[in-house]
Each structure stands twice: as structure tokens, then as C-alpha cells.
Amino acid sequence: MNKLNKYTNELHMEKMPERFQEQWKSFLTQSDVVLSCPLFDSVKMELLMDELRFCKELKLVIHSQSKVMEENNALNIISKFLKWALFVDCVPWENDAYDLNLNVPIMGKFSAVMGLTVLCSGMIDTIQQARNRKIPEKYLNEVKKWFLSSVKEHYKVNKRWGIAEFGWNILTASFVLFKIGKYRFNLEHYANDCVLFHNKKTNEAIALSLPNYEFNYLGERVSSDEAYHVKHGGFISRFEETDEYVKGTYLTPVGFAVNETIRLDKSQWKKKVYSGCVTIGFHINTGVDYTPNSIKIDFKKATRFYRRYFPEFKFTAFICDSWLFSPQLQILFDESESKIVRVQRETYLIAGMSDDSSFQDFVFSGEKLDPKTSPRDTTLKRRILDFIEKGGTIRGGTMILLIEDVNRIGVQPYYNKNHFIAIKELYEKNRLI
């Protein structure tokens, strides 16, 4: 313990992601066992790298990098701590995993290759765990291809070995992210700030916000630095739960909150989606035939897959955080002209905290959204920029679709036209469209 505490400052733990800082405290209590073992078994690593189709040069880099890490006390500690934190001490498919940056100061410019080495060391066990679940090799082969592709992409850009998108590749290295049909899926703990209830008789679904969140006059969730909106027609969410009932601020299924308190009798309504429950994350690949029918087909496949290979998890819903579920897109595009909006209509859109970063990344190729300088070479870009120019804010979004409602895709199980008309009229009244 004293020896490890000596390295705390050198490792700059206070500068590491908050998740790692918390895990470090636990690591200190059991570090002797972790540090007494090598980062990986060399023979098993060689077999894994053969499976991953690593070239000879990359294999040598991994082995030499591990030797450097073993011989340097600080690097030895941090590399084994990271492996423990990512693959032993946590559920690797938790929501924040693919948003995690490596950002370990002690690694300096070598953090990418050290991160790659740590992920590979974890993969030795995780691929075996997947095989123990009898997951067919065709799914594992897809995962291996993604991982190799990310390694190659890093080399192409940086001219040295490492891993691109470290956080996202935690899911890949953990063998919990799978391509099922046309889309990718993974188990996730739900972490949004709402609770979704399902009526036991009518199949109706209602989402309520958790308390003390700020919404502007449009019903958009806003951050604390935007809290001035509360003084201009906005409101703060309310939530109360007892053994008999729950009541709280209503989140309409079109993605906007309303300043209205809904009361639900627990004898009639069952809590289905809530913080910490297990859900299936849904990821849309670029260029797929994205339609209500295609997601219905693959949601059925994914349901069967996870029930078969992960039977211990009682997942309740599909979820997705994406620019494709931005509530504002239905304001800018009619359902008849946008397949994105057609898919949105089949899901419960949640008014959650988000900004325009996903639009920057996936629609504007990393550029900041600026009506004066951003490209307008597509209808989507033009309408977004016109909307911003008028004072609107484009935000990413979250969708929920209950497992029992997968068969109802195609009949818009949650959509309420009156809610949509009301919010669109509010946008029009304020000259945002």
C-alpha cells in the first residue's frame, strides 16, 4: 500500500478520468495480487494476435511494449491497474465505456500503444468467456475484424501502432458488441434521467423525468449554464414515488417535456426502464437500409441472441443515443420525406441532456456548426443550419423501445400526433422554423 501511494502523484491520478480515480481507491486494497501476476501470458497473447491477424511488426511492438511496462515501476502499476479496472472491476458494457478516453498522463505519447497492449491483454480472457457462452464464431470474427480495422486506422493516421477510439474499443475488446443482422448491439445499464412505465392492461407507455432537471420553454432539457431559460417560460422537473404511486414531470414520446405532473397508480403501471436496469444498446452503421422494417427484423434477432447467450440478464428495452433520434429532426422534416423520422415515430423519444456534438461528428465531419461557414451540400445540412440561424438548437436524442413492443414496430406504438402538433406550433410561434 505504501509503495503504491508513493506513485499516486507520479501517475497523476487526479488528472485521469473520474471513473479511474474512483477505481484506484479500490485497487489499492487488492493491488498485491494484481501486481504479482504478469500483464499477460506470452503464449496466449501470441495465439490471440494470430487470431487478430496482427502483422509480425505489430506483434513485436506488443511484446516489446509489455516488457517496457514491466520494467518501469510506474508503467507496470498503471498498465495492470487499467487492465483490472476495465476487465475485472467493472461491467465492460456499461453506458459510459465507449465515451471513455485513455488520457493517462504518465503514458505520454505512448498512451495509444500502451492502451492497445492493455486491451489485447484483456481480450485473452474475454474471447474465451464469449466461447464459454457458445457464441458462434461468425460473431466473434466480426468483432476481431473491427478491432484490427481500428488498429490499422490508428497506424494510417499516426504512422505508429496504437488503438483508435479507445473507449469504443473497450466494448470490442470485451466481446460484448455484436453485429446481428445489419446493426450492432450490446448490453447496457440504462443511465438516463428518466423512468419509463408500462400499463399492465393497455400496453401504454409513459416516461417521467427524475427530479430537479431544467427544461426550457420548448420542453428541451438544458444544462445548468443554460438555466436562464427557466426564467423565460421554462420549468424544473418534479418526481415522487411511494409504495402506491409515482408522479412526475411528463416526458412526451416525441422527445419534449411538458410542465405537467402525471400520477401513475402502481397497481396498474409497472416500472420497465430505470437507472441501472439492463437494456440492449442499438448502434446504426453508416449506409445500412435504415427503415422501420429493417430494425424490426434485427431487433427480433437481437432479442433471441441475448436471451440465448446471456440468459442471466433480464433486459427490458432497446435504447439508442444518436443524432438520428434528435427530437428536432421531426420538426425540420416531414415523415413522408425522411426515413429517419419514420423510424423515430416507432420509438419513445426521450427529452434528455444533449448538445450538437453528434451532429458535428457524424453529419458535419467534425466541423463546428456555423451557418456562415459550414457546408450546405445536402438538404439535411441546409435545414439544420437554417434552423440554427433562426435561433434553434439542434440536439442529439435518445430512444427507448420496450422488448414487448418490438412486434408493434410499424404501427407507431408510442407516437402521439397531438403532442407533435403542439410542439411544432410552439416552434412556429417563436419563429424557429
SEMINU-670638 format. One record per residue (C-alpha): residue in three letters; x, y negated, z. Coordinates in Angstrom, 2 decimals, padded with zeros to 5 digits. Layout:
REM SEMINU-670638
+------+---------+---------+---------+
! rest !      xx !      yy !      zz !
+------+---------+---------+---------+
!  ALA !       X !       Y !       Z !
...
+------+---------+---------+---------+
//
This chain:
REM SEMINU-670638
+------+---------+---------+---------+
! rest !      xx !      yy !      zz !
+------+---------+---------+---------+
!  MET !  000.00 !  000.00 !  000.00 !
!  ASN !  002.72 ! -002.49 !  000.98 !
!  LYS !  004.68 ! -001.60 ! -002.13 !
!  LEU !  001.66 ! -002.30 ! -004.33 !
!  ASN !  000.80 ! -005.53 ! -002.57 !
!  LYS !  004.30 ! -006.68 ! -003.43 !
!  TYR !  003.35 ! -006.52 ! -007.10 !
!  THR ! -000.02 ! -008.27 ! -006.83 !
!  ASN !  001.38 ! -011.70 ! -007.68 !
!  GLU !  003.70 ! -010.34 ! -010.35 !
!  LEU !  000.76 ! -008.61 ! -012.04 !
!  HIS ! -001.22 ! -011.87 ! -011.96 !
!  MET ! -004.34 ! -010.06 ! -010.78 !
!  GLU ! -006.09 ! -013.38 ! -010.18 !
!  LYS ! -005.89 ! -014.08 ! -013.93 !
!  MET ! -007.29 ! -010.74 ! -015.02 !
!  PRO ! -010.98 ! -010.22 ! -015.90 !
!  GLU ! -013.18 ! -010.32 ! -012.81 !
!  ARG ! -014.13 ! -006.68 ! -013.25 !
!  PHE ! -010.46 ! -005.65 ! -012.92 !
!  GLN ! -009.95 ! -007.86 ! -009.87 !
!  GLU ! -012.74 ! -006.06 ! -008.03 !
!  GLN ! -011.49 ! -002.62 ! -009.05 !
!  TRP ! -007.97 ! -003.49 ! -007.94 !
!  LYS ! -009.18 ! -003.62 ! -004.33 !
!  SER ! -010.47 ! -000.05 ! -004.60 !
!  PHE ! -007.36 !  001.08 ! -006.44 !
!  LEU ! -005.13 !  000.00 ! -003.56 !
!  THR ! -006.83 !  002.54 ! -001.29 !
!  GLN ! -006.06 !  005.55 ! -003.52 !
!  SER ! -003.11 !  004.46 ! -005.61 !
!  ASP ! -000.65 !  007.04 ! -004.25 !
!  VAL ! -002.48 !  009.88 ! -006.01 !
!  VAL ! -002.89 !  007.97 ! -009.28 !
!  LEU !  000.69 !  006.75 ! -009.43 !
!  SER !  002.14 !  010.15 ! -008.64 !
!  CYS !  000.88 !  011.51 ! -011.98 !
!  PRO !  002.27 !  010.64 ! -015.43 !
!  LEU !  000.14 !  008.42 ! -017.66 !
!  PHE ! -000.45 !  011.41 ! -019.93 !
!  ASP !  000.71 !  014.91 ! -020.76 !
!  SER !  003.08 !  014.63 ! -023.75 !
!  VAL !  001.95 !  017.87 ! -025.38 !
!  LYS ! -001.73 !  016.97 ! -025.10 !
!  MET ! -001.00 !  013.48 ! -026.40 !
!  GLU !  000.75 !  014.92 ! -029.45 !
!  LEU ! -002.27 !  017.10 ! -030.18 !
!  LEU ! -004.63 !  014.14 ! -029.80 !
!  MET ! -002.55 !  011.95 ! -032.10 !
!  ASP ! -002.61 !  014.72 ! -034.71 !
!  GLU ! -006.40 !  014.73 ! -034.47 !
!  LEU ! -006.47 !  010.96 ! -034.79 !
!  ARG ! -004.18 !  011.24 ! -037.83 !
!  PHE ! -001.61 !  008.85 ! -036.43 !
!  CYS !  001.42 !  008.47 ! -038.65 !
!  LYS !  004.89 !  009.51 ! -037.45 !
!  GLU !  005.92 !  005.91 ! -036.75 !
!  LEU !  002.87 !  005.25 ! -034.59 !
!  LYS !  003.41 !  008.47 ! -032.63 !
!  LEU !  006.97 !  007.39 ! -031.84 !
!  VAL !  005.70 !  003.97 ! -030.75 !
!  ILE !  003.18 !  005.51 ! -028.34 !
!  HIS !  005.78 !  007.81 ! -026.78 !
!  SER !  008.43 !  005.09 ! -026.51 !
!  GLN !  005.91 !  002.61 ! -025.13 !
!  SER !  004.85 !  005.05 ! -022.42 !
!  LYS !  008.49 !  005.53 ! -021.47 !
!  VAL !  008.98 !  001.76 ! -021.15 !
!  MET !  005.87 !  001.58 ! -018.97 !
!  GLU !  007.04 !  004.44 ! -016.75 !
!  GLU !  010.48 !  002.90 ! -016.18 !
!  ASN !  009.22 ! -000.58 ! -015.29 !
!  ASN !  007.57 ! -000.59 ! -011.85 !
!  ALA !  005.10 ! -003.37 ! -012.63 !
!  LEU !  004.12 ! -001.97 ! -016.03 !
!  ASN !  003.84 !  001.53 ! -014.60 !
!  ILE !  001.39 !  000.28 ! -011.99 !
!  ILE ! -000.72 ! -001.80 ! -014.33 !
!  SER ! -000.96 !  000.86 ! -017.05 !
!  LYS ! -002.06 !  003.56 ! -014.61 !
!  PHE ! -004.41 !  001.15 ! -012.90 !
!  LEU ! -006.04 !  000.31 ! -016.25 !
!  LYS ! -006.48 !  003.96 ! -017.16 !
!  TRP ! -008.02 !  004.63 ! -013.76 !
!  ALA ! -010.26 !  001.53 ! -013.96 !
!  LEU ! -011.51 !  002.27 ! -017.49 !
!  PHE ! -011.92 !  006.03 ! -017.41 !
!  VAL ! -012.20 !  007.16 ! -013.78 !
!  ASP ! -013.64 !  004.41 ! -011.59 !
!  CYS ! -016.49 !  003.27 ! -013.84 !
!  VAL ! -019.13 !  004.41 ! -016.25 !
!  PRO ! -017.41 !  003.59 ! -019.56 !
!  TRP ! -020.65 !  002.80 ! -021.37 !
!  GLU ! -021.76 !  000.03 ! -019.03 !
!  ASN ! -023.04 ! -003.12 ! -020.79 !
!  ASP ! -020.00 ! -005.30 ! -020.25 !
!  ALA ! -017.45 ! -002.77 ! -021.51 !
!  TYR ! -017.41 ! -003.86 ! -025.14 !
!  ASP ! -017.18 ! -007.54 ! -024.17 !
!  LEU ! -014.05 ! -006.90 ! -022.11 !
!  ASN ! -010.77 ! -008.45 ! -023.22 !
!  LEU ! -007.47 ! -006.83 ! -022.27 !
!  ASN ! -005.89 ! -010.13 ! -021.20 !
!  VAL ! -003.33 ! -008.70 ! -018.81 !
!  PRO ! -000.63 ! -011.40 ! -018.42 !
!  ILE !  002.14 ! -009.03 ! -017.28 !
!  MET !  001.94 ! -007.20 ! -020.62 !
!  GLY !  002.63 ! -010.37 ! -022.57 !
!  LYS !  002.88 ! -009.99 ! -026.33 !
!  PHE !  002.95 ! -006.19 ! -025.95 !
!  SER ! -000.53 ! -006.00 ! -024.43 !
!  ALA ! -002.07 ! -004.71 ! -027.68 !
!  VAL !  000.23 ! -001.67 ! -027.96 !
!  MET !  000.07 ! -001.03 ! -024.22 !
!  GLY ! -003.70 ! -001.26 ! -024.40 !
!  LEU ! -003.66 !  001.24 ! -027.27 !
!  THR ! -001.47 !  003.59 ! -025.23 !
!  VAL ! -003.80 !  003.38 ! -022.24 !
!  LEU ! -006.88 !  004.06 ! -024.38 !
!  CYS ! -005.19 !  007.06 ! -026.01 !
!  SER ! -004.24 !  008.41 ! -022.59 !
!  GLY ! -007.90 !  008.25 ! -021.59 !
!  MET ! -009.05 !  009.90 ! -024.81 !
!  ILE ! -007.24 !  013.13 ! -023.95 !
!  ASP ! -009.86 !  013.78 ! -021.28 !
!  THR ! -012.88 !  012.09 ! -022.86 !
!  ILE ! -012.74 !  014.07 ! -026.10 !
!  GLN ! -012.61 !  017.26 ! -024.06 !
!  GLN ! -015.55 !  016.07 ! -021.98 !
!  ALA ! -017.52 !  015.50 ! -025.20 !
!  ARG ! -016.66 !  019.00 ! -026.35 !
!  ASN ! -017.72 !  020.40 ! -023.00 !
!  ARG ! -021.13 !  018.89 ! -023.73 !
!  LYS ! -021.15 !  020.85 ! -027.01 !
!  ILE ! -021.44 !  017.68 ! -029.09 !
!  PRO ! -020.90 !  018.74 ! -032.72 !
!  GLU ! -017.51 !  017.93 ! -034.21 !
!  LYS ! -019.05 !  015.83 ! -037.00 !
!  TYR ! -019.96 !  013.18 ! -034.41 !
!  LEU ! -016.50 !  013.28 ! -032.82 !
!  ASN ! -014.85 !  012.98 ! -036.23 !
!  GLU ! -016.75 !  009.75 ! -036.90 !
!  VAL ! -015.50 !  008.34 ! -033.59 !
!  LYS ! -011.91 !  009.28 ! -034.43 !
!  LYS ! -012.23 !  007.55 ! -037.81 !
!  TRP ! -013.46 !  004.33 ! -036.15 !
!  PHE ! -010.59 !  004.36 ! -033.69 !
!  LEU ! -007.95 !  004.91 ! -036.38 !
!  SER ! -009.53 !  002.19 ! -038.51 !
!  SER ! -009.26 ! -000.28 ! -035.63 !
!  VAL ! -005.60 !  000.61 ! -035.11 !
!  LYS ! -004.88 !  000.12 ! -038.81 !
!  GLU ! -006.74 ! -003.18 ! -038.85 !
!  HIS ! -004.60 ! -004.47 ! -035.99 !
!  TYR ! -001.44 ! -003.46 ! -037.83 !
!  LYS ! -002.65 ! -005.08 ! -041.06 !
!  VAL ! -003.27 ! -008.42 ! -039.33 !
!  ASN ! -000.38 ! -008.47 ! -036.83 !
!  LYS !  002.29 ! -006.35 ! -038.56 !
!  ARG !  002.77 ! -004.33 ! -035.38 !
!  TRP !  000.91 ! -001.48 ! -033.73 !
!  GLY ! -001.89 ! -002.09 ! -031.27 !
!  ILE ! -005.65 ! -001.98 ! -030.99 !
!  ALA ! -008.17 ! -004.42 ! -032.43 !
!  GLU ! -011.30 ! -005.23 ! -030.41 !
!  PHE ! -010.01 ! -003.67 ! -027.20 !
!  GLY ! -013.30 ! -003.99 ! -025.33 !
!  TRP ! -015.40 ! -002.42 ! -028.07 !
!  ASN ! -012.92 !  000.43 ! -028.39 !
!  ILE ! -013.39 !  001.37 ! -024.74 !
!  LEU ! -016.68 !  002.84 ! -025.95 !
!  THR ! -014.95 !  004.55 ! -028.85 !
!  ALA ! -012.15 !  005.96 ! -026.70 !
!  SER ! -014.71 !  007.19 ! -024.18 !
!  PHE ! -016.57 !  009.21 ! -026.86 !
!  VAL ! -019.93 !  007.79 ! -025.85 !
!  LEU ! -020.65 !  005.75 ! -029.00 !
!  PHE ! -022.04 !  007.86 ! -031.84 !
!  LYS ! -023.31 !  007.38 ! -035.36 !
!  ILE ! -026.71 !  009.04 ! -035.52 !
!  GLY ! -028.28 !  008.70 ! -038.93 !
!  LYS ! -027.49 !  005.23 ! -040.26 !
!  TYR ! -026.93 !  003.47 ! -036.94 !
!  ARG ! -024.68 !  003.66 ! -033.88 !
!  PHE ! -025.94 !  004.34 ! -030.38 !
!  ASN ! -024.54 !  004.57 ! -026.86 !
!  LEU ! -025.92 !  004.91 ! -023.35 !
!  GLU ! -026.02 !  001.63 ! -021.41 !
!  HIS ! -027.03 !  000.42 ! -017.99 !
!  TYR ! -029.61 ! -002.31 ! -018.54 !
!  ALA ! -028.27 ! -005.60 ! -017.24 !
!  ASN ! -030.65 ! -008.33 ! -018.46 !
!  ASP ! -032.51 ! -010.61 ! -016.09 !
!  CYS ! -036.00 ! -009.24 ! -016.52 !
!  VAL ! -038.20 ! -006.27 ! -015.66 !
!  LEU ! -040.49 ! -004.57 ! -018.17 !
!  PHE ! -043.64 ! -002.80 ! -017.03 !
!  HIS ! -045.80 ! -000.29 ! -018.91 !
!  ASN ! -049.52 !  000.16 ! -018.36 !
!  LYS ! -050.29 !  003.75 ! -017.41 !
!  LYS ! -053.58 !  003.82 ! -019.36 !
!  THR ! -053.46 !  001.27 ! -022.18 !
!  ASN ! -049.74 !  001.53 ! -023.23 !
!  GLU ! -049.47 ! -002.26 ! -023.00 !
!  ALA ! -046.02 ! -003.61 ! -022.06 !
!  ILE ! -045.31 ! -006.80 ! -020.12 !
!  ALA ! -041.91 ! -008.29 ! -019.24 !
!  LEU ! -041.40 ! -010.61 ! -016.28 !
!  SER ! -038.36 ! -012.78 ! -015.63 !
!  LEU ! -036.36 ! -012.37 ! -012.46 !
!  PRO ! -036.43 ! -015.48 ! -010.24 !
!  ASN ! -034.67 ! -018.83 ! -010.40 !
!  TYR ! -033.75 ! -018.93 ! -014.08 !
!  GLU ! -034.19 ! -022.13 ! -016.03 !
!  PHE ! -036.23 ! -022.41 ! -019.22 !
!  ASN ! -036.65 ! -025.47 ! -021.41 !
!  TYR ! -039.94 ! -026.83 ! -022.72 !
!  LEU ! -039.85 ! -024.31 ! -025.59 !
!  GLY ! -039.52 ! -021.35 ! -023.24 !
!  GLU ! -035.86 ! -020.75 ! -024.15 !
!  ARG ! -033.58 ! -019.62 ! -021.32 !
!  VAL ! -030.94 ! -022.30 ! -020.73 !
!  SER ! -027.66 ! -022.41 ! -018.83 !
!  SER ! -027.02 ! -024.46 ! -015.72 !
!  ASP ! -025.29 ! -027.18 ! -017.72 !
!  GLU ! -028.49 ! -027.49 ! -019.78 !
!  ALA ! -030.67 ! -027.69 ! -016.69 !
!  TYR ! -031.77 ! -031.22 ! -017.56 !
!  HIS ! -034.37 ! -029.53 ! -019.76 !
!  VAL ! -036.23 ! -028.58 ! -016.58 !
!  LYS ! -036.91 ! -032.27 ! -016.08 !
!  HIS ! -038.36 ! -032.57 ! -019.57 !
!  GLY ! -041.16 ! -030.04 ! -019.61 !
!  GLY ! -039.06 ! -027.06 ! -018.58 !
!  PHE ! -039.58 ! -024.76 ! -015.63 !
!  ILE ! -037.88 ! -022.31 ! -013.27 !
!  SER ! -038.87 ! -018.65 ! -013.21 !
!  ARG ! -040.60 ! -017.01 ! -010.27 !
!  PHE ! -040.67 ! -013.37 ! -009.19 !
!  GLU ! -042.15 ! -011.49 ! -006.24 !
!  GLU ! -042.51 ! -007.77 ! -005.62 !
!  THR ! -044.28 ! -005.82 ! -002.88 !
!  ASP ! -045.33 ! -002.19 ! -002.48 !
!  GLU ! -048.72 ! -003.01 ! -004.04 !
!  TYR ! -047.99 ! -005.55 ! -006.75 !
!  VAL ! -045.43 ! -007.54 ! -008.69 !
!  LYS ! -045.84 ! -011.03 ! -010.06 !
!  GLY ! -043.56 ! -013.29 ! -012.01 !
!  THR ! -042.96 ! -015.59 ! -014.95 !
!  TYR ! -044.25 ! -014.05 ! -018.17 !
!  LEU ! -041.82 ! -013.32 ! -020.99 !
!  THR ! -043.85 ! -013.06 ! -024.16 !
!  PRO ! -042.94 ! -010.28 ! -026.64 !
!  VAL ! -042.00 ! -012.86 ! -029.28 !
!  GLY ! -038.97 ! -013.94 ! -027.24 !
!  PHE ! -040.09 ! -017.01 ! -025.30 !
!  ALA ! -041.09 ! -017.51 ! -021.68 !
!  VAL ! -044.24 ! -019.38 ! -020.68 !
!  ASN ! -044.83 ! -021.29 ! -017.48 !
!  GLU ! -047.40 ! -018.76 ! -016.34 !
!  THR ! -047.32 ! -016.27 ! -013.48 !
!  ILE ! -048.56 ! -012.76 ! -014.24 !
!  ARG ! -049.68 ! -010.41 ! -011.44 !
!  LEU ! -049.49 ! -006.65 ! -012.02 !
!  ASP ! -051.04 ! -004.00 ! -009.78 !
!  LYS ! -048.51 ! -001.19 ! -009.28 !
!  SER ! -051.27 !  001.40 ! -009.29 !
!  GLN ! -051.79 !  000.53 ! -012.97 !
!  TRP ! -048.34 ! -000.55 ! -014.09 !
!  LYS ! -045.09 !  001.40 ! -013.99 !
!  LYS ! -041.65 ! -000.22 ! -013.92 !
!  LYS ! -039.82 !  001.10 ! -017.01 !
!  VAL ! -036.87 ! -001.20 ! -017.74 !
!  TYR ! -034.96 ! -002.91 ! -014.93 !
!  SER ! -031.42 ! -003.78 ! -013.91 !
!  GLY ! -029.33 ! -000.63 ! -013.62 !
!  CYS ! -031.68 !  001.75 ! -015.40 !
!  VAL ! -030.25 !  003.87 ! -018.22 !
!  THR ! -031.08 !  002.82 ! -021.77 !
!  ILE ! -029.82 !  003.60 ! -025.28 !
!  GLY ! -027.87 !  000.78 ! -026.90 !
!  PHE ! -028.57 !  000.26 ! -030.59 !
!  HIS ! -025.93 ! -001.14 ! -033.00 !
!  ILE ! -026.69 ! -002.17 ! -036.57 !
!  ASN ! -023.98 ! -001.55 ! -039.14 !
!  THR ! -023.45 ! -004.10 ! -041.88 !
!  GLY ! -025.02 ! -003.11 ! -045.16 !
!  VAL ! -027.48 ! -000.45 ! -043.97 !
!  ASP ! -031.06 ! -000.27 ! -045.20 !
!  TYR ! -032.43 ! -002.11 ! -042.18 !
!  THR ! -036.19 ! -001.53 ! -042.09 !
!  PRO ! -038.84 ! -000.51 ! -039.53 !
!  ASN ! -038.98 !  002.94 ! -041.11 !
!  SER ! -035.21 !  003.48 ! -041.01 !
!  ILE ! -034.97 !  002.57 ! -037.33 !
!  LYS ! -037.98 !  004.76 ! -036.53 !
!  ILE ! -036.32 !  007.76 ! -038.15 !
!  ASP ! -032.99 !  007.22 ! -036.40 !
!  PHE ! -034.49 !  006.30 ! -033.03 !
!  LYS ! -036.19 !  009.71 ! -033.09 !
!  LYS ! -032.87 !  011.38 ! -033.94 !
!  ALA ! -031.07 !  009.45 ! -031.19 !
!  THR ! -033.73 !  010.39 ! -028.64 !
!  ARG ! -033.27 !  014.07 ! -029.45 !
!  PHE ! -029.47 !  013.72 ! -029.42 !
!  TYR ! -029.22 !  012.15 ! -025.97 !
!  ARG ! -031.82 !  014.44 ! -024.45 !
!  ARG ! -029.84 !  017.43 ! -025.70 !
!  TYR ! -026.27 !  016.38 ! -024.95 !
!  PHE ! -026.78 !  014.03 ! -021.97 !
!  PRO ! -029.74 !  015.68 ! -020.20 !
!  GLU ! -028.81 !  014.31 ! -016.78 !
!  PHE ! -029.62 !  010.74 ! -017.85 !
!  LYS ! -033.28 !  009.70 ! -017.83 !
!  PHE ! -033.12 !  006.86 ! -020.35 !
!  THR ! -036.23 !  004.71 ! -020.73 !
!  ALA ! -035.78 !  002.49 ! -023.78 !
!  PHE ! -033.69 !  001.37 ! -026.72 !
!  ILE ! -032.07 ! -002.04 ! -026.34 !
!  CYS ! -030.02 ! -004.31 ! -028.57 !
!  ASP ! -028.33 ! -007.68 ! -028.09 !
!  SER ! -027.76 ! -009.24 ! -031.50 !
!  TRP ! -028.24 ! -012.27 ! -033.68 !
!  LEU ! -030.68 ! -010.06 ! -035.60 !
!  PHE ! -033.08 ! -010.36 ! -032.66 !
!  SER ! -032.83 ! -014.13 ! -032.35 !
!  PRO ! -036.33 ! -015.43 ! -031.50 !
!  GLN ! -035.65 ! -018.50 ! -033.64 !
!  LEU ! -035.37 ! -016.46 ! -036.85 !
!  GLN ! -039.11 ! -015.74 ! -036.81 !
!  ILE ! -039.65 ! -019.50 ! -036.67 !
!  LEU ! -037.41 ! -020.08 ! -039.69 !
!  PHE ! -038.57 ! -017.12 ! -041.80 !
!  ASP ! -041.95 ! -015.64 ! -042.55 !
!  GLU ! -042.36 ! -011.90 ! -042.02 !
!  SER ! -043.12 ! -011.40 ! -045.72 !
!  GLU ! -039.74 ! -012.79 ! -046.78 !
!  SER ! -037.45 ! -011.37 ! -044.09 !
!  LYS ! -036.77 ! -007.73 ! -043.25 !
!  ILE ! -035.05 ! -008.99 ! -040.10 !
!  VAL ! -038.32 ! -010.50 ! -038.86 !
!  ARG ! -040.24 ! -007.39 ! -039.90 !
!  VAL ! -038.05 ! -005.30 ! -037.62 !
!  GLN ! -038.32 ! -007.89 ! -034.83 !
!  ARG ! -042.10 ! -007.55 ! -034.93 !
!  GLU ! -041.79 ! -003.87 ! -033.94 !
!  THR ! -039.90 ! -004.66 ! -030.72 !
!  TYR ! -040.31 ! -006.61 ! -027.50 !
!  LEU ! -038.09 ! -009.69 ! -027.85 !
!  ILE ! -036.73 ! -010.97 ! -024.54 !
!  ALA ! -036.10 ! -014.61 ! -023.67 !
!  GLY ! -032.62 ! -014.18 ! -022.26 !
!  MET ! -029.45 ! -016.20 ! -021.89 !
!  SER ! -027.63 ! -016.53 ! -025.19 !
!  ASP ! -025.92 ! -019.01 ! -027.48 !
!  ASP ! -024.94 ! -019.24 ! -031.14 !
!  SER ! -021.69 ! -017.25 ! -030.81 !
!  SER ! -023.06 ! -014.14 ! -032.51 !
!  PHE ! -024.16 ! -016.27 ! -035.46 !
!  GLN ! -020.67 ! -017.74 ! -035.62 !
!  ASP ! -019.12 ! -014.27 ! -035.66 !
!  PHE ! -021.47 ! -012.38 ! -037.95 !
!  VAL ! -023.15 ! -014.97 ! -040.18 !
!  PHE ! -020.60 ! -017.79 ! -040.48 !
!  SER ! -017.41 ! -015.66 ! -040.41 !
!  GLY ! -016.11 ! -017.13 ! -037.16 !
!  GLU ! -016.75 ! -020.78 ! -038.05 !
!  LYS ! -018.45 ! -023.20 ! -035.68 !
!  LEU ! -021.97 ! -024.04 ! -036.81 !
!  ASP ! -021.80 ! -027.60 ! -038.14 !
!  PRO ! -024.49 ! -028.96 ! -040.51 !
!  LYS ! -021.93 ! -031.30 ! -042.04 !
!  THR ! -019.16 ! -028.83 ! -042.81 !
!  SER ! -020.45 ! -025.24 ! -042.59 !
!  PRO ! -021.10 ! -023.38 ! -045.87 !
!  ARG ! -024.67 ! -023.21 ! -047.18 !
!  ASP ! -024.18 ! -020.46 ! -049.72 !
!  THR ! -027.11 ! -018.32 ! -048.50 !
!  THR ! -030.72 ! -019.03 ! -047.63 !
!  LEU ! -030.07 ! -017.81 ! -044.10 !
!  LYS ! -027.21 ! -020.26 ! -043.57 !
!  ARG ! -029.13 ! -023.17 ! -045.10 !
!  ARG ! -032.16 ! -022.70 ! -042.89 !
!  ILE ! -030.06 ! -022.28 ! -039.76 !
!  LEU ! -028.06 ! -025.44 ! -040.47 !
!  ASP ! -031.19 ! -027.44 ! -041.35 !
!  PHE ! -032.71 ! -026.28 ! -038.07 !
!  ILE ! -029.63 ! -027.37 ! -036.09 !
!  GLU ! -029.57 ! -030.69 ! -037.92 !
!  LYS ! -033.13 ! -031.36 ! -036.71 !
!  GLY ! -032.11 ! -030.71 ! -033.11 !
!  GLY ! -032.83 ! -026.99 ! -032.78 !
!  THR ! -030.59 ! -024.45 ! -031.09 !
!  ILE ! -030.12 ! -021.05 ! -032.71 !
!  ARG ! -029.60 ! -018.30 ! -030.15 !
!  GLY ! -028.85 ! -014.60 ! -030.17 !
!  GLY ! -031.51 ! -012.32 ! -028.79 !
!  THR ! -032.36 ! -009.08 ! -027.03 !
!  MET ! -034.93 ! -006.48 ! -027.96 !
!  ILE ! -036.47 ! -003.63 ! -025.98 !
!  LEU ! -038.36 ! -000.67 ! -027.39 !
!  LEU ! -039.66 !  001.96 ! -024.98 !
!  ILE ! -038.89 !  005.59 ! -025.78 !
!  GLU ! -042.60 !  006.45 ! -025.75 !
!  ASP ! -043.26 !  003.75 ! -028.35 !
!  VAL ! -040.82 !  004.99 ! -030.99 !
!  ASN ! -043.69 !  006.73 ! -032.79 !
!  ARG ! -045.59 !  003.42 ! -032.82 !
!  ILE ! -042.95 !  001.65 ! -034.90 !
!  GLY ! -044.82 !  000.40 ! -037.94 !
!  VAL ! -047.89 ! -000.86 ! -036.07 !
!  GLN ! -046.11 ! -003.66 ! -034.16 !
!  PRO ! -046.79 ! -002.23 ! -030.68 !
!  TYR ! -045.94 ! -005.37 ! -028.70 !
!  TYR ! -046.40 ! -008.27 ! -031.13 !
!  ASN ! -048.98 ! -010.91 ! -030.21 !
!  LYS ! -049.85 ! -013.28 ! -033.04 !
!  ASN ! -051.37 ! -015.87 ! -030.70 !
!  HIS ! -048.10 ! -016.15 ! -028.77 !
!  PHE ! -046.23 ! -016.67 ! -032.02 !
!  ILE ! -048.63 ! -019.34 ! -033.32 !
!  ALA ! -048.40 ! -021.24 ! -030.03 !
!  ILE ! -044.60 ! -021.33 ! -030.03 !
!  LYS ! -044.37 ! -022.22 ! -033.73 !
!  GLU ! -046.79 ! -025.11 ! -033.21 !
!  LEU ! -044.57 ! -026.31 ! -030.37 !
!  TYR ! -041.56 ! -026.31 ! -032.69 !
!  GLU ! -043.55 ! -028.18 ! -035.32 !
!  LYS ! -044.84 ! -030.72 ! -032.80 !
!  ASN ! -041.27 ! -031.51 ! -031.80 !
!  ARG ! -040.21 ! -031.73 ! -035.49 !
!  LEU ! -037.66 ! -028.94 ! -035.17 !
!  ILE ! -038.94 ! -027.25 ! -038.32 !
+------+---------+---------+---------+
//
